[in-house]
Amino acid sequence: MAEANQLKDEGNAYFQSGEIDKAIESYTQAIKLCKDKKVLAIIYRNRSACYLKKENYTTAASDASRAIDVDAADIKALYRRCQALEKLGKLDMAFKDVQRCATIEPKNKTFLDTLRRLGAEIQAKLKTTFSTDSRVQNMFDILMAEEMEKDKIEKAANNLIVLAREDAGAERIFQNNGVPLLMNMIDSGKPAMMLASVRTLSGMCTGHKARTMAILQMISIEKLCSVMAIDNEELSLATCNLFQCINDSLTCGDKRIYGKEEAMVLDSNKDLMTILLSLLEMVASKKVSGLGRDQALNLLTKNVPRKHKKESDHTKTLFLIDHGLKKILKVCGQIPDLPDQLPMTDNSQLIASVLLTKMYDDLKCDPERDNFRDVCDEYIKSKFDPKDMDRNIHAINVISGLLQGPFEVGNALVGRQGVMEMMVALCASEREVDQLVAVEALIHAASKCSRASFIITNGVSLLKEMYKKTKNEKIKIRALVGLCKLGSAGGDDYSMRQFAEGSTEKLAKQCRKWLVNPQLDTRTRKWAIEGLAYLTNDADVKDDFVEDEPAMKAMFELAKSKDKTILYAVACTLVNCTNSYEKKDILPELVQLAKFSKQHVPEQHPKDKKDFIEKRIKRMLKAGVTSALTVMVKADSSVLTDQTKELLSRVFLALSQDVKDRGTIVAHGGGKALIPLALEGTNPGRVKACHALAKIASVSNPEIAFPGERVYEVVRPLVSLLATDRDGMENYEALKGLTNLAGFSEKLRVKIVKEKALPEIENYMFEDHEQIRRAATECMCNLVSCKEVQERYLQDGNDKMKLLVLLCGEDDDVLQIAAAGALAMLTGAKKKLCTKMTVVSTQWLEIVQRLCLHDNPKVQHRGLVIVFNMLNSDDSELAKKLLECEIMEILSVIGKAEDNLKRQDSIDVARMCLVKGMDLGLIKPFTS
């Protein structure tokens, strides 16, 4: 028993010192050992207080209840349970507890105030509930009325959607027979009514597992799939969003603590499996519109492969390969020009290829990858038929889809016996569609030249022959793109040009002609950009292209079109034109060694030098590249792959190098567009986007660059650049950006502190690099007005204050202004820091004197403010010490000086110090 009491006392001590986790541990051990019911009740009551601090309200209420079971009049336990229940939203139960507290202690102001507040909240909730019920019924009456004004119907639909987004509103709709009424709206067949119904259901299914499962029982998954299958973009997208909300709620999106009710919530695995199988049926069904098919593929891409490789379970991917891979391959093989094909959009085949890539990347071992290849191989073999050319081109188109997706699989299948022969036969066919499919397959096979030696060897002559002989523009342009790809195998290496001098420029000129030709369809003009994406590896080509403003603008307009399969090619072209691709550093010693051993040495084109690149960027900005990039970033996530995002990030970073251009980028929405790129995608892509954000944030008004709540999303990307593995320039630009944000508002300062940026900023204040140290100190100067930062400087056992004092003594005006400014604000906000400043360093007095005598008026002003704060600190000994040394003389000289516009701030503060000295009785006025 003695040990239990000792542990209880230990827990009390930990609680008093703020070490809540240790207090919980001590109380838990005490509970196991304690036999006395009354002492046990006290320990439970104390642990309840700990859980309240940790915001674990369910456990806090449970512990308080155990204490109340022993003593029904335990006022502390009753009030703690009241607090926990209030936070859990159980206001009526919380009210009963505080009512008992007020009965026991009727004069306790805290209990009476809580009683009044909870009473008012319960009344307001009841009022809202009853008013919500009538509002819900009224909205449905308007929506279901035969004759009603259009404006009223739209308003009622929007109100219903907004109401469903709040948990209380969603529950009222559900309880008031809302789901059957929403089904009636879907059955009406009116697109506006159906859209409102689907969006309302999305709100009702968000974050509530039990309600979602109940809704699925009333509205079948088959019904929802039939809505998504309709050829209506808004409706299809809204239903896709509904399915995503359902999936999130059934898997991980519901954060509620059900307690005993958990057993009543049914297992959701059956519903999830039904959804998966229904989506697979949609993928290969002729009854589904192209838009519906795209959304089904999107849902599979988002929810089947693992989001993180650390997750061990990839059974959904294996299930999808066994039951759906052939259906996805069927989508890849569709040829819109042939009869009896599945309805498709321009993006369907690309979305299917992206899904195939994600599935293949999600596999863990070689047997699983071999099985994936075998299923693909079996499907393609089943389609080859010497008597049926339509089946053959379907098979070749499937290979094209694989080459755009998991290239390794596609490349292996191209090398299979009979595949290349089939491509040659299709090229020689008289049918346009056969030639188109064959040429596109050759182009995709040549995408990775280092791994496509067979195509390089056999493809060039085949493509040249087609280019020369055909009069069909569609085939001619595709053959040209194939030649462009094969011709650009040397990248930007000037010495490895594949074609004769001038040939590359001729091909590019032809591509630009096709690009600006409005008579050609979008799909054909897209191939012109594909060609330029490869040809712009050549510096002459990129220079000519950037000077051709109509061609550039035509490309930007195509990037904004509905066909999003073009995004990667546009991004590649822009990366080439800005030279923002990854460059390997070549050591001069290795170059000499390569020359000596007669090995190939890469050469830089004269037009790839810095001044040429800068001119190209200026022309691109003038032509409106930022607007095009902004539209591209908003594309559907399944089409905008991580690789494309990385390319766009590289372009943004290249465009923002010159400070003068950053205003243009902000004016066209570049600041907002960078935020999603900084948060999602490949690691190099995120870093590049963060760096571009830092460049913009360091010189722009945050209100204009990142309007509304977006400005708070900028903080985390900038803080990520403070990591020690990032390079010095990234650290510096991030610190400058954070400095600008920290000077803007208190909310942003709090956000920076919450993102744990302070330790990193403090580390850089020790940095040897002069500019980084300066930027970190300026950032800290803007942050010290935040109360949380001030508290950190008050804590003992660190050198934060000492560092600021010593930085004030550095021979760097900018650094001194920042450090002295931070000290001035800290000593003004917390009087205890005035005394602490004298303890942390023995040089403090000498440094303060140097600040007060400084030639720079800004440094001098800050030094004098520090002196005034110290005089005003309620530490009479410190004030006396200050005025007994040379500082008194300095103050007298500055205070007696004539008014001077440049140094007026310093003169005014010096006079305030002298007046304060007189108020303290340390300076006696001279009398004759």
ZAMARGU-4260 file (C-alpha; in steps of 0.2 Angstrom, whole numbers, plus 5000, padded with zeros to 4 digits):
<rodrens>
0) 5000/5000/5000 | 5014/5012/5004 | 5022/5009/4987 | 5005/5014/4979 | 5005/5030/4989
5) 5023/5034/4984 | 5018/5031/4966 | 5003/5042/4968 | 5014/5056/4975 | 5026/5054/4961
10) 5012/5056/4949 | 5006/5072/4958 | 5024/5079/4957 | 5026/5075/4938 | 5008/5083/4935
15) 5014/5099/4944 | 5030/5100/4933 | 5020/5097/4917 | 5027/5080/4913 | 5010/5072/4909
20) 5016/5056/4901 | 5026/5051/4916 | 5012/5056/4928 | 5000/5044/4919 | 5013/5030/4920
25) 5015/5033/4939 | 4996/5033/4942 | 4994/5017/4931 | 5007/5008/4941 | 4999/5014/4957
30) 4981/5008/4951 | 4988/4990/4949 | 4995/4990/4967 | 4982/4999/4976 | 4969/4989/4987
35) 4961/5004/4996 | 4945/5009/4987 | 4946/5027/4993 | 4964/5030/4988 | 4960/5021/4971
40) 4946/5033/4967 | 4958/5048/4970 | 4971/5040/4959 | 4958/5038/4945 | 4952/5056/4947
45) 4970/5062/4946 | 4973/5051/4930 | 4957/5058/4923 | 4965/5076/4924 | 4980/5070/4915
50) 4970/5063/4901 | 4961/5079/4900 | 4977/5088/4897 | 4982/5075/4883 | 4965/5078/4875
55) 4960/5059/4877 | 4942/5064/4882 | 4935/5046/4881 | 4948/5039/4894 | 4946/5055/4905
60) 4928/5052/4906 | 4930/5033/4910 | 4943/5037/4924 | 4932/5050/4932 | 4917/5038/4932
65) 4927/5025/4941 | 4931/5038/4955 | 4912/5043/4955 | 4907/5025/4957 | 4916/5025/4974
70) 4911/5042/4980 | 4895/5050/4971 | 4899/5067/4978 | 4917/5068/4972 | 4916/5086/4966
75) 4933/5086/4957 | 4929/5069/4947 | 4911/5076/4943 | 4918/5092/4935 | 4932/5082/4926
80) 4919/5071/4919 | 4908/5086/4914 | 4923/5093/4905 | 4927/5077/4895 | 4909/5074/4890
85) 4907/5092/4884 | 4922/5089/4873 | 4915/5073/4866 | 4899/5083/4862 | 4888/5074/4875
90) 4881/5091/4882 | 4866/5084/4891 | 4876/5072/4901 | 4889/5085/4904 | 4875/5097/4910
95) 4869/5084/4923 | 4887/5082/4930 | 4889/5101/4933 | 4872/5102/4940 | 4877/5090/4953
100) 4893/5100/4956 | 4883/5116/4958 | 4871/5108/4970 | 4885/5102/4982 | 4894/5120/4980
105) 4881/5132/4976 | 4892/5147/4977 | 4906/5141/4966 | 4907/5153/4952 | 4916/5141/4940
110) 4902/5128/4942 | 4888/5142/4940 | 4896/5149/4924 | 4898/5132/4916 | 4880/5127/4920
115) 4874/5143/4912 | 4885/5141/4897 | 4880/5122/4894 | 4862/5127/4896 | 4863/5140/4883
120) 4872/5128/4871 | 4859/5114/4873 | 4845/5127/4870 | 4854/5133/4854 | 4857/5115/4848
125) 4839/5110/4851 | 4834/5126/4841 | 4846/5122/4827 | 4840/5104/4827 | 4821/5108/4825
130) 4825/5122/4813 | 4836/5110/4803 | 4822/5097/4802 | 4810/5110/4795 | 4823/5117/4783
135) 4828/5099/4776 | 4809/5096/4773 | 4807/5113/4765 | 4822/5110/4753 | 4815/5093/4747
140) 4798/5100/4744 | 4805/5113/4733 | 4816/5101/4724 | 4803/5088/4721 | 4789/5101/4716
145) 4783/5099/4698 | 4782/5118/4695 | 4795/5128/4704 | 4806/5143/4698 | 4823/5138/4692
150) 4832/5150/4705 | 4823/5142/4720 | 4827/5125/4714 | 4846/5129/4712 | 4846/5138/4729
155) 4838/5123/4738 | 4850/5111/4730 | 4865/5122/4735 | 4858/5123/4753 | 4856/5105/4754
160) 4874/5102/4749 | 4881/5114/4761 | 4870/5107/4775 | 4876/5089/4771 | 4894/5095/4774
165) 4891/5098/4792 | 4890/5082/4803 | 4874/5088/4812 | 4866/5093/4795 | 4870/5077/4787
170) 4863/5067/4802 | 4847/5077/4801 | 4845/5074/4782 | 4848/5055/4786 | 4836/5055/4801
175) 4822/5064/4791 | 4820/5051/4777 | 4832/5060/4767 | 4840/5045/4758 | 4824/5039/4749
180) 4821/5057/4744 | 4838/5059/4737 | 4835/5043/4727 | 4820/5050/4720 | 4830/5065/4714
185) 4842/5053/4705 | 4828/5044/4697 | 4821/5060/4690 | 4834/5059/4676 | 4836/5078/4677
190) 4855/5082/4677 | 4854/5096/4690 | 4844/5086/4702 | 4855/5071/4700 | 4871/5082/4703
195) 4863/5090/4719 | 4858/5073/4725 | 4876/5065/4722 | 4885/5080/4730 | 4873/5079/4746
200) 4877/5060/4747 | 4896/5064/4747 | 4894/5076/4762 | 4883/5063/4771 | 4896/5049/4768
205) 4912/5059/4773 | 4920/5053/4789 | 4906/5043/4795 | 4907/5024/4793 | 4891/5019/4801
210) 4880/5031/4791 | 4890/5027/4775 | 4886/5008/4776 | 4868/5012/4780 | 4867/5023/4764
215) 4875/5009/4754 | 4861/4997/4760 | 4848/5009/4754 | 4856/5015/4737 | 4865/5000/4729
220) 4883/5001/4722 | 4876/4996/4705 | 4864/5012/4705 | 4879/5023/4709 | 4889/5015/4695
225) 4875/5018/4683 | 4875/5037/4687 | 4894/5038/4685 | 4892/5029/4668 | 4882/5044/4661
230) 4890/5055/4648 | 4890/5070/4659 | 4907/5077/4665 | 4900/5086/4681 | 4889/5071/4686
235) 4903/5058/4682 | 4916/5068/4692 | 4904/5071/4707 | 4899/5052/4708 | 4918/5048/4707
240) 4920/5060/4722 | 4906/5051/4731 | 4914/5034/4728 | 4930/5041/4735 | 4921/5048/4751
245) 4913/5031/4753 | 4930/5022/4752 | 4939/5034/4764 | 4925/5032/4777 | 4925/5013/4775
250) 4944/5012/4776 | 4952/5025/4787 | 4943/5041/4786 | 4931/5039/4801 | 4940/5046/4816
255) 4925/5044/4828 | 4927/5034/4844 | 4912/5023/4845 | 4915/5014/4861 | 4903/5000/4864
260) 4894/5005/4848 | 4909/4999/4838 | 4902/4981/4838 | 4886/4988/4829 | 4896/4994/4815
265) 4897/4980/4802 | 4912/4974/4793 | 4915/4985/4778 | 4926/4973/4768 | 4911/4965/4758
270) 4906/4983/4752 | 4924/4987/4747 | 4925/4971/4737 | 4908/4975/4729 | 4914/4992/4724
275) 4931/4985/4717 | 4922/4972/4706 | 4909/4985/4700 | 4922/4997/4695 | 4931/4983/4685
280) 4914/4979/4676 | 4913/4997/4671 | 4931/4998/4664 | 4926/4985/4650 | 4908/4989/4648
285) 4901/4996/4632 | 4886/5004/4641 | 4898/5016/4651 | 4903/5033/4643 | 4921/5038/4641
290) 4920/5050/4655 | 4913/5036/4667 | 4927/5024/4661 | 4940/5037/4665 | 4933/5040/4683
295) 4932/5021/4686 | 4950/5020/4681 | 4955/5035/4692 | 4947/5027/4707 | 4956/5011/4704
300) 4973/5021/4702 | 4969/5030/4719 | 4963/5016/4729 | 4971/4999/4724 | 4990/5001/4723
305) 4999/5005/4740 | 5001/5024/4743 | 5018/5020/4753 | 5029/5006/4750 | 5031/5004/4769
310) 5013/4996/4769 | 5015/4977/4768 | 4998/4973/4761 | 4997/4973/4742 | 4983/4960/4740
315) 4972/4972/4731 | 4984/4974/4717 | 4986/4955/4716 | 4967/4954/4715 | 4966/4967/4702
320) 4979/4958/4691 | 4970/4942/4692 | 4952/4949/4689 | 4955/4965/4680 | 4971/4966/4671
325) 4964/4960/4654 | 4950/4972/4655 | 4962/4987/4658 | 4972/4980/4643 | 4956/4980/4633
330) 4955/4999/4636 | 4973/5002/4630 | 4969/4992/4614 | 4954/5002/4608 | 4956/5011/4591
335) 4942/5025/4590 | 4943/5025/4571 | 4936/5007/4570 | 4918/5002/4573 | 4911/4993/4588
340) 4924/5001/4600 | 4922/5006/4619 | 4916/5024/4621 | 4933/5033/4626 | 4939/5051/4629
345) 4956/5058/4623 | 4963/5054/4640 | 4956/5036/4643 | 4971/5026/4636 | 4984/5037/4646
350) 4974/5035/4662 | 4974/5016/4659 | 4993/5016/4656 | 4996/5026/4672 | 4986/5013/4681
355) 4996/4999/4674 | 5012/5007/4679 | 5006/5009/4697 | 5000/4991/4698 | 5017/4985/4691
360) 5027/4996/4703 | 5017/4989/4718 | 5023/4972/4715 | 5036/4965/4727 | 5045/4951/4719
365) 5050/4944/4702 | 5037/4929/4702 | 5024/4943/4704 | 5031/4953/4690 | 5033/4937/4679
370) 5015/4934/4681 | 5010/4952/4676 | 5020/4950/4660 | 5013/4932/4657 | 4995/4939/4658
375) 4999/4953/4646 | 5008/4941/4634 | 4994/4929/4634 | 4981/4943/4631 | 4992/4950/4616
380) 4994/4932/4608 | 4976/4929/4609 | 4972/4944/4598 | 4985/4940/4584 | 4975/4933/4569
385) 4983/4933/4551 | 4965/4934/4544 | 4959/4948/4555 | 4969/4964/4554 | 4957/4973/4567
390) 4962/4961/4580 | 4981/4963/4575 | 4981/4982/4577 | 4971/4980/4594 | 4986/4969/4600
395) 4999/4982/4594 | 4989/4996/4602 | 4990/4986/4619 | 5009/4985/4617 | 5009/5004/4614
400) 4999/5006/4630 | 5011/4996/4640 | 5026/5005/4632 | 5018/5021/4639 | 5015/5013/4656
405) 5027/4999/4663 | 5040/5001/4649 | 5050/4986/4655 | 5035/4975/4651 | 5031/4983/4634
410) 5049/4983/4629 | 5050/4964/4633 | 5034/4961/4622 | 5040/4971/4607 | 5055/4959/4606
415) 5044/4943/4606 | 5044/4934/4589 | 5032/4940/4577 | 5028/4957/4585 | 5041/4968/4575
420) 5036/4958/4559 | 5018/4963/4562 | 5023/4981/4564 | 5032/4981/4547 | 5017/4973/4539
425) 5005/4986/4546 | 5017/5000/4540 | 5015/4993/4523 | 4996/4992/4524 | 4985/5003/4513
430) 4973/5007/4527 | 4977/5023/4536 | 4972/5016/4553 | 4984/5002/4552 | 4999/5013/4548
435) 4994/5025/4562 | 4994/5012/4575 | 5010/5004/4569 | 5019/5021/4568 | 5013/5026/4586
440) 5019/5009/4592 | 5036/5012/4585 | 5037/5030/4592 | 5033/5023/4610 | 5045/5009/4608
445) 5059/5022/4604 | 5055/5032/4620 | 5070/5025/4630 | 5083/5024/4617 | 5096/5016/4629
450) 5084/5001/4631 | 5077/5001/4613 | 5092/4996/4603 | 5082/4984/4592 | 5070/4999/4587
455) 5085/5011/4584 | 5093/4998/4572 | 5077/4993/4562 | 5065/5008/4565 | 5075/5023/4557
460) 5074/5016/4539 | 5056/5011/4541 | 5051/5028/4547 | 5061/5037/4534 | 5053/5027/4520
465) 5035/5031/4527 | 5039/5049/4529 | 5045/5051/4511 | 5031/5040/4503 | 5015/5045/4512
470) 5005/5060/4507 | 4994/5058/4522 | 4998/5072/4535 | 4993/5062/4550 | 5005/5048/4546
475) 5018/5060/4540 | 5018/5069/4557 | 5019/5053/4567 | 5034/5046/4556 | 5043/5063/4559
480) 5040/5061/4578 | 5048/5044/4578 | 5063/5051/4568 | 5064/5065/4581 | 5064/5053/4595
485) 5078/5042/4587 | 5087/5058/4582 | 5088/5065/4599 | 5097/5049/4607 | 5112/5060/4612
490) 5102/5072/4622 | 5110/5089/4623 | 5128/5082/4619 | 5133/5093/4604 | 5145/5080/4598
495) 5132/5066/4597 | 5120/5073/4584 | 5112/5058/4575 | 5107/5068/4560 | 5117/5078/4547
500) 5120/5096/4551 | 5104/5106/4548 | 5092/5091/4547 | 5086/5093/4565 | 5082/5111/4562
505) 5072/5106/4546 | 5062/5093/4556 | 5059/5106/4570 | 5053/5119/4557 | 5041/5106/4550
510) 5034/5102/4567 | 5031/5121/4571 | 5022/5123/4554 | 5010/5108/4559 | 5008/5116/4577
515) 5002/5132/4571 | 4990/5125/4557 | 4972/5127/4563 | 4966/5116/4550 | 4974/5100/4558
520) 4964/5092/4572 | 4971/5093/4590 | 4976/5075/4591 | 4988/5077/4575 | 4995/5094/4582
525) 4998/5085/4598 | 5011/5074/4589 | 5020/5090/4583 | 5023/5094/4601 | 5029/5077/4604
530) 5042/5079/4591 | 5048/5096/4598 | 5049/5088/4615 | 5064/5078/4608 | 5071/5090/4595
535) 5072/5104/4608 | 5087/5094/4616 | 5096/5103/4602 | 5101/5121/4607 | 5098/5128/4589
540) 5080/5121/4589 | 5075/5128/4606 | 5082/5145/4601 | 5072/5145/4585 | 5056/5138/4594
545) 5057/5152/4607 | 5059/5165/4594 | 5043/5159/4585 | 5030/5167/4596 | 5015/5160/4586
550) 5021/5142/4588 | 5024/5145/4607 | 5007/5152/4610 | 4999/5138/4600 | 5008/5125/4611
555) 5002/5135/4627 | 4984/5135/4620 | 4985/5116/4617 | 4991/5113/4635 | 4975/5122/4641
560) 4964/5111/4630 | 4954/5096/4637 | 4966/5083/4629 | 4978/5081/4644 | 4988/5067/4636
565) 4999/5082/4629 | 5005/5088/4646 | 5021/5077/4647 | 5027/5083/4630 | 5023/5101/4634
570) 5033/5100/4650 | 5047/5091/4642 | 5048/5105/4629 | 5048/5118/4642 | 5062/5109/4652
575) 5073/5108/4637 | 5070/5127/4632 | 5074/5132/4650 | 5089/5120/4652 | 5081/5115/4669
580) 5085/5096/4666 | 5097/5087/4678 | 5115/5090/4673 | 5129/5080/4679 | 5144/5089/4686
585) 5159/5084/4675 | 5176/5085/4684 | 5190/5093/4673 | 5202/5079/4678 | 5190/5066/4671
590) 5189/5075/4655 | 5208/5075/4653 | 5208/5057/4657 | 5194/5053/4644 | 5204/5063/4631
595) 5220/5053/4635 | 5211/5036/4634 | 5202/5042/4618 | 5184/5041/4626 | 5169/5051/4621
600) 5169/5068/4630 | 5152/5077/4630 | 5152/5095/4623 | 5141/5110/4627 | 5132/5119/4613
605) 5137/5138/4613 | 5118/5142/4614 | 5116/5132/4630 | 5126/5145/4639 | 5119/5156/4653
610) 5115/5172/4643 | 5106/5162/4629 | 5095/5153/4642 | 5091/5170/4651 | 5085/5177/4634
615) 5074/5162/4631 | 5066/5163/4648 | 5062/5181/4645 | 5053/5177/4628 | 5043/5163/4636
620) 5037/5173/4650 | 5032/5187/4637 | 5022/5173/4627 | 5012/5168/4643 | 5021/5152/4649
625) 5015/5155/4667 | 4997/5155/4663 | 4999/5138/4653 | 5009/5130/4668 | 4995/5136/4680
630) 4982/5127/4670 | 4993/5111/4668 | 4995/5110/4687 | 4976/5110/4689 | 4974/5094/4678
635) 4966/5078/4684 | 4979/5069/4696 | 4979/5053/4686 | 4984/5062/4670 | 4996/5074/4679
640) 5009/5060/4684 | 5023/5063/4697 | 5036/5064/4683 | 5026/5078/4674 | 5024/5087/4691
645) 5043/5086/4693 | 5046/5094/4676 | 5034/5108/4679 | 5043/5111/4696 | 5059/5112/4686
650) 5052/5125/4674 | 5045/5136/4688 | 5062/5136/4697 | 5070/5141/4681 | 5058/5155/4677
655) 5059/5162/4695 | 5079/5164/4694 | 5078/5183/4690 | 5070/5193/4704 | 5062/5205/4691
660) 5052/5190/4683 | 5044/5185/4700 | 5031/5198/4699 | 5025/5192/4682 | 5024/5174/4688
665) 5014/5180/4703 | 5002/5190/4692 | 4998/5175/4682 | 4994/5164/4697 | 5011/5155/4698
670) 5012/5157/4717 | 4996/5147/4720 | 5001/5134/4706 | 5017/5130/4715 | 5009/5125/4732
675) 5002/5108/4726 | 5018/5104/4717 | 5028/5107/4733 | 5016/5095/4743 | 5015/5081/4731
680) 5025/5071/4718 | 5043/5065/4717 | 5056/5071/4730 | 5067/5081/4718 | 5051/5088/4711
685) 5044/5094/4728 | 5061/5101/4732 | 5062/5111/4716 | 5044/5118/4719 | 5048/5122/4737
690) 5064/5132/4731 | 5053/5141/4718 | 5040/5145/4732 | 5054/5152/4743 | 5061/5163/4729
695) 5043/5170/4727 | 5039/5171/4745 | 5055/5181/4749 | 5051/5196/4738 | 5032/5196/4736
700) 5018/5203/4746 | 5011/5186/4754 | 4993/5193/4752 | 4995/5195/4733 | 5006/5180/4729
705) 4996/5168/4740 | 4978/5175/4743 | 4967/5169/4757 | 4971/5154/4767 | 4984/5148/4754
710) 4997/5158/4763 | 4997/5146/4778 | 5000/5131/4766 | 5017/5139/4760 | 5025/5138/4777
715) 5028/5119/4778 | 5037/5118/4760 | 5048/5132/4766 | 5052/5124/4782 | 5056/5108/4773
720) 5071/5117/4764 | 5079/5121/4781 | 5084/5102/4783 | 5103/5100/4784 | 5103/5089/4768
725) 5097/5103/4757 | 5110/5115/4749 | 5115/5132/4755 | 5106/5142/4742 | 5090/5132/4747
730) 5093/5136/4765 | 5096/5154/4762 | 5081/5157/4751 | 5069/5147/4763 | 5075/5158/4777
735) 5072/5174/4767 | 5054/5168/4763 | 5050/5164/4781 | 5057/5181/4786 | 5045/5189/4774
740) 5030/5178/4780 | 5035/5181/4799 | 5034/5200/4796 | 5017/5199/4789 | 5005/5193/4803
745) 5005/5185/4820 | 4995/5170/4813 | 5009/5166/4801 | 5022/5167/4815 | 5012/5155/4826
750) 5011/5143/4810 | 5030/5144/4808 | 5033/5139/4826 | 5020/5125/4825 | 5029/5118/4810
755) 5045/5116/4821 | 5055/5128/4812 | 5063/5137/4827 | 5077/5124/4831 | 5082/5124/4812
760) 5083/5143/4812 | 5093/5144/4828 | 5105/5131/4821 | 5108/5143/4805 | 5111/5157/4817
765) 5128/5148/4821 | 5132/5145/4803 | 5149/5150/4796 | 5142/5156/4780 | 5139/5175/4782
770) 5123/5177/4772 | 5114/5162/4779 | 5118/5167/4797 | 5112/5185/4793 | 5096/5178/4785
775) 5093/5166/4800 | 5095/5181/4812 | 5083/5192/4802 | 5070/5178/4802 | 5072/5176/4821
780) 5070/5195/4823 | 5053/5194/4815 | 5048/5179/4825 | 5052/5186/4843 | 5036/5196/4844
785) 5027/5179/4845 | 5024/5174/4863 | 5029/5156/4861 | 5046/5162/4855 | 5048/5174/4870
790) 5045/5160/4882 | 5059/5149/4874 | 5071/5164/4877 | 5065/5164/4895 | 5069/5146/4898
795) 5085/5141/4907 | 5098/5129/4901 | 5101/5136/4883 | 5112/5149/4874 | 5099/5157/4864
800) 5100/5174/4873 | 5119/5173/4873 | 5120/5170/4855 | 5109/5186/4851 | 5120/5197/4863
805) 5136/5190/4854 | 5129/5193/4836 | 5126/5211/4841 | 5145/5213/4843 | 5149/5206/4825
810) 5156/5218/4812 | 5142/5217/4800 | 5129/5231/4800 | 5115/5220/4793 | 5118/5206/4806
815) 5119/5219/4820 | 5102/5227/4815 | 5093/5210/4815 | 5101/5204/4831 | 5099/5221/4841
820) 5081/5222/4834 | 5077/5205/4841 | 5085/5210/4858 | 5076/5226/4858 | 5059/5217/4856
825) 5063/5203/4868 | 5069/5215/4882 | 5054/5226/4879 | 5041/5211/4880 | 5049/5202/4894
830) 5057/5212/4908 | 5066/5196/4915 | 5076/5195/4899 | 5084/5212/4903 | 5092/5204/4919
835) 5096/5187/4910 | 5105/5197/4896 | 5118/5203/4909 | 5121/5185/4916 | 5123/5176/4899
840) 5138/5185/4894 | 5152/5195/4902 | 5154/5206/4887 | 5136/5213/4887 | 5140/5230/4893
845) 5154/5233/4881 | 5143/5227/4866 | 5128/5238/4872 | 5140/5253/4872 | 5146/5249/4855
850) 5128/5248/4848 | 5125/5265/4856 | 5140/5273/4848 | 5137/5265/4831 | 5139/5275/4815
855) 5123/5267/4807 | 5108/5276/4814 | 5098/5260/4813 | 5110/5250/4824 | 5112/5264/4836
860) 5093/5266/4838 | 5091/5248/4842 | 5105/5249/4855 | 5097/5264/4864 | 5080/5255/4864
865) 5089/5240/4873 | 5096/5253/4886 | 5078/5260/4889 | 5071/5243/4891 | 5084/5239/4904
870) 5081/5255/4913 | 5062/5251/4913 | 5064/5233/4919 | 5061/5236/4937 | 5078/5230/4942
875) 5085/5245/4951 | 5103/5237/4952 | 5104/5235/4934 | 5098/5253/4930 | 5111/5260/4943
880) 5125/5250/4935 | 5120/5256/4917 | 5120/5275/4923 | 5136/5273/4933 | 5146/5269/4917
885) 5150/5277/4900 | 5132/5274/4894 | 5127/5289/4905 | 5139/5300/4895 | 5134/5293/4878
890) 5115/5296/4882 | 5120/5314/4887 | 5129/5318/4871 | 5115/5310/4860 | 5101/5318/4870
895) 5108/5335/4869 | 5112/5334/4851 | 5101/5346/4839 | 5086/5338/4830 | 5093/5328/4815
900) 5081/5319/4803 | 5093/5305/4800 | 5096/5301/4818 | 5080/5308/4826 | 5074/5291/4832
905) 5091/5289/4842 | 5090/5306/4849 | 5072/5304/4855 | 5076/5287/4863 | 5091/5294/4872
910) 5081/5308/4879 | 5068/5295/4885 | 5082/5286/4894 | 5088/5302/4903 | 5070/5306/4908
915) 5068/5288/4915 | 5084/5290/4924 | 5077/5305/4933 | 5061/5296/4937 | 5071/5283/4945
920) 5081/5296/4955 | 5097/5290/4947 | 5100/5307/4938 | 5097/5323/4947 | 5093/5338/4936
925) 5106/5352/4937 | 5100/5368/4946 | 5109/5385/4947
</rodrens>
